[in-house]
Amino acid sequence: MNATKAWNRTTQMVGTQIQQRPSIKVIEVESTGYFGLPRYLRVFTNVSKERQSGIGGAYLPLNDTVVIYQRTVNQSTPDELEAILVHEYGHAIQSRDQRFRRNGSGPSSKDWMVATTLREGMAEYVQKAYERRYLDLPSDRRQTRYDTSSTAERYTFAPYFYGMQYYDRRVDSPSELPAVVRTPRATSEQVLHANGSGTAPLSVVASVNKSVTRTQTWGELATRIMLRDSLREERATRATAGWSNDTYYQFGPEGAETVGVVWAHRWDSPTEADQFEDAAKRHLDRQRANTDAYRYRFKRVAPETTVLLAGNETFLDSVAVTASSNESVTVTERHSR
């Protein structure tokens, strides 16, 4: 494989003026490591605590180097290896070309799913465009891989798969990428549907004698991945398409065997909430049959607002969830006055 030729083709496609290609190192490693899955998946699905990384290489911006793992070289065809290299070239261009600096708007760096989807999706889009033009690889291989993945693999691969689709919908060629990258989306809903719709207000207040160890918004894509653990892709997609906001509260230390969770969702309309309720109840029924560690409860607290609760019996018996409106949810001690 001619690495310089692949670099020149990639830079021409993207329209960057960067001349010097990154250096390349092939390194021998036994494993690319294990990464902890988010706790919400371990609470609401049957995944294990860890997932093994399936990456074939990485771009190291500090020394402008593309690292390719020896096992990737051993297991890949020449075309597959060239495609992996082009993906990392895409990251090099992201890092070195000032045109790809975002303008300050868009997602918080704390939103791993959105930030990773936008970053990996761009490199994946460049890779796919390169494959179409120069390589002989199946055009549907990403769809096949995603459809046949486990939940843990799907969580890992989702930013690549849906990020690539996002850029595919927004640009006609790699040369148009800078304008889109500079104004990133703020939520996974905006990425999935390539729109700029905002979120509806949702406030969750916990007044309980329990330590809150995590609060965050997971988004439409993470909610879809959770349902997809037991439901068909089409149903999980329909059930979460009306996402408008969510807030996840975790009670108890991260390292505990079980934790308590209150996860509230705000939906675009009562009809969208109906669709999620039907799918979520079916999912929780199947989840109950597969775990002894957690108990689950579903509550419709307002026409557009739903709540998933998980924990042991003591936790579920001790908390009450109410809503004064679609946008205001309160968690209290069940027996408090």
N, C-alpha and C positions, 0 to 999 in steps of 0.2 A: 504494500500500500504506500502510495506517495503522499506523505503527510503535508508537504508543502503545497502540492496540487489541490488537496482537499481544503486547505486553509484559503488559498486564493479563490477557489470556487465559492466558499462560504462568504468571504468578505465582499466579493462581487455581488452575490445575491442580496446581502444586507445593505450594501452601499456604504460600508465604512471605509475610512481612509487609513485605518491602521495597517501598517506594512509588515511589521515583524510578527511572525507567528510565535505562539507560546512554545517553549521547549516541551519535550515529551519524555516521561519516564515510565517504564514498566517495572512494577514492583511485585515482589512475592509476598503474599499474606495468606494466612490460613483462612481468615474470615474477614469480611469488611465490618464485622461487629454486629451487636444487637442494640436495638433502640427500644426504650420503654414505650408501650402504647399508652395513650391517655386514659385516665381513670374512668371517664364516662363510658368508654367502650368496654372496659373490664367489668363495669357495673351492669350495663344493659345488653351485653352480648356474651358470647362464649369464647372470646379470644383469650389467649394466655397473656402473661405479663409482658412478654417480650416478642419482638419480631426481628427477624434477621434482615439486614440490609441487602437489597438486591441490586445495588448500583454497580455499574461496570467500571466507573472511573470518577474522577473529580478534577475540578479546576482549582488551583491554589493561587489566589490573586497576589499574595505577598511576593512570590518569586516568579509569577507569570508562567506557571508550569501546569501541564495536563498530566495527571497520573492515571495510568491504566493498570488494572490488576492483572497479574499473570494468568490467573484462572479465567479471566475474561478473554484473554488472547487464546487460551487453550480451547475454550468452549464456543468460540464465535467463528462464523464464516468470515471471509474477507469483507464482504459487503456489510455484515452486521458490525464488525469492528470499525469500519470506516464511519458508519452511522453514529456509533457511540462517540467517536472522536469529534465528529461535527457537532454533536450535542454540547460537548465541553468547549468547543470553539465558540458556540453561542454564548456560553457563560463568560468566556474571555472578552467577547465584544461587549456584553453587558457591563463588565467591570471597567473596561478601558476606554470605551467610546462615551464622551461627555453627552452625546445626544440621548443617551438612555438614562440620564439622571432624572428621577421623578421631580415634579415641580413643588413638592411639599404637601399636596393633597393626597387622599387615598388612605390605605389601611395603616393601622398602627402596627409597629414591629412586633407587638405582643400577639397579634392575630396570626398564629403560625400557618393555619390552613390557607388563608387568603394570600399572605405574603409569599408562601411557598408555591402556591398555584400560579401566581403571576410571574414569579421568577423561573420556575421549572417549565411552565407552559410556553414561555417565549423560546427557550432553548429547544423544547420539543417541537415547536412549530417550525423552527429553522431546520431541525433534523428531518422532519417529515417532508418539507419542501425540497430539501436536498435529495432525499430518497426518491421522490417522484421524478426528479430531473436526471439523476445520475446512477441510481442503484436499482438492483433487481430484488426487491423485497415485497412481501405481500402487503397490499394496501390496507387490509382489514386486521392486521396483526395486533394493533393496540386495542381494538374493540374486542377481539377474541381473548386477549390476555385479561382485560378487565372483567369480562363476563365470567371467566373461569377461575378468577382469583378467590381466595378465602377472604374473610372480613379483614383480617390483619393485613394481608397483601393489598386489598382494595384501599384501605386507608393510606398505605404507603404510595400506591400508584395513582390515586385520585388526582393529586395536584398536577401530575404530568398529563394525564388523560383529559381532564376537564380544562386545564390551562391551555393545552394545545387547541381544543375545540373553541375556546374563547377567542384566541387570536385568529383562528381560522374564520370565525364569523365577522371579525372586525377589520381585517385587512385582506387585500387581494394578492399581496406579495410581501416577501421579507423586507423589502426596501421601505415599506410603510410602517414598520414596527415602532420606530422611535416616537412618533406622535402618540401612539396608544400607550406605550410604556411610561411616558412622562406624566400621563394623567390616569393613574391606576384606579381600579374599583375599590370600594371600601368593604364590601361584604361578599360572601360566597354566592348569595342570591344574585347580585349584580354580575358576577363572573359567569354563573350558570346560564343566565338569561341575556347576557350582554346588554344590560340596560342600566340606567342610573337611578332606579327607584330607591327611595329612602326607607328607613325603618319607622315603624309606629312606636309610640312611647310604651315602655313597659318597666315598671318599678316593682322590685321585690324587696320587702323589708322583713328581716328575721328578728323576732323578739322572743328568743328562746335561751335557755340556760345551757347552750351547747356552743362549742368553739367552731367558728366558720373558718375553714382552711383553704377554701378556693371559691372564687366567684368569677364567672366569665360568660361570654357569649360564644356559643359554638357555631351557630349559623346553619343555613339550609343544607349545605353539603354534608356536614358532620351528622346532622339529624337523619339525612337520607341513608348514609352509610350504616348508621345504627339499625334502621328498619330493614335494610337490605340483608342483614344477617339471617333473617328468617323469612322474608317476603321476596317476591319477584321484583326485579328492577323496575318494571313498569308501575307496579303498585306503590313501591317506595317513593318513586319520583312524583306520582300524582299526589300522594299523601303529604308531601312536603313542599309542593310547588307554591302554596299560599303562604309560605313563611314570611313573617314581617318583623319578628324580633324574638329573642329568647334570653333567659338568664338562668344560669346554672349555679346552684349553691351546694357546696359540699361541707358536711359536718364530720369532724373526726380527723385524726392525723392521716396524712397521705400514705404512710407506711403500714397502717392498720389493715388487718385481713378484710374487714368490711367497713364501709363508711355509710353515713346517711346522706341522701341526695334529694334535693327538691329542684326540679328542672321545669321552669315555666316557659311556655311558648305563646306568643301573640300571633294571630293569623289575620290574613287580609279581610276575611269575612266569616260569618257563622258557617257558611257552606264549606269553606276551606277547613275550618276547625272540625266540622263533621267528618271530613275525609281523613284527617289526621287521627281523630278519635277512633274511628273504625279500625284503621291500620295499626295504631299503637296498642289497642286492646288485644288484637290478634297476636301481635308480636310479644306482648307481655305474657299472654297465655302460654305461648311456646317457650318463652324464657323461664317461666316458673317450672316447667317440666324438666328443664336442663340444669337447674342449679338448686342447691340446698343452702347456699350461703346468703342469698338475698330473698326478700319478699318485696312485692311490688303493689303499687296502687296507682290508679288513674283518676284524676278529678277534672271535671269541667267546671271551672270556677266562674266563668263569664261567657257570654255568647261567642267571643272571639279568643278566649284565653283558656288554655289547658295546662295541667300540671302533672308531671310524672314524679312519683315518689319511690324511692328504693332504700332499703336498709334491712336491718334485722327486725324482729317483731317488736322489740322494745322501742326502737326508734319510730317505727310507723305508728305505734300506739301512743307515742308521746307528743306528736306534732299535729296541729290542725292548720289547714290551708284555706284561706278565704280571700275574696276579692270584692272591693267596693266598686270596681269598674273594670273594663277590659284592660286598663293600663296600670292597675294598682293591686298587687298581690301581697298578702301578709301571712307570714308563718309564725304561729304562736304555740305555746305549750298547751296541750289539749286540756289539761285540768287547771290551768291558770285562771284567775279572775280579773 
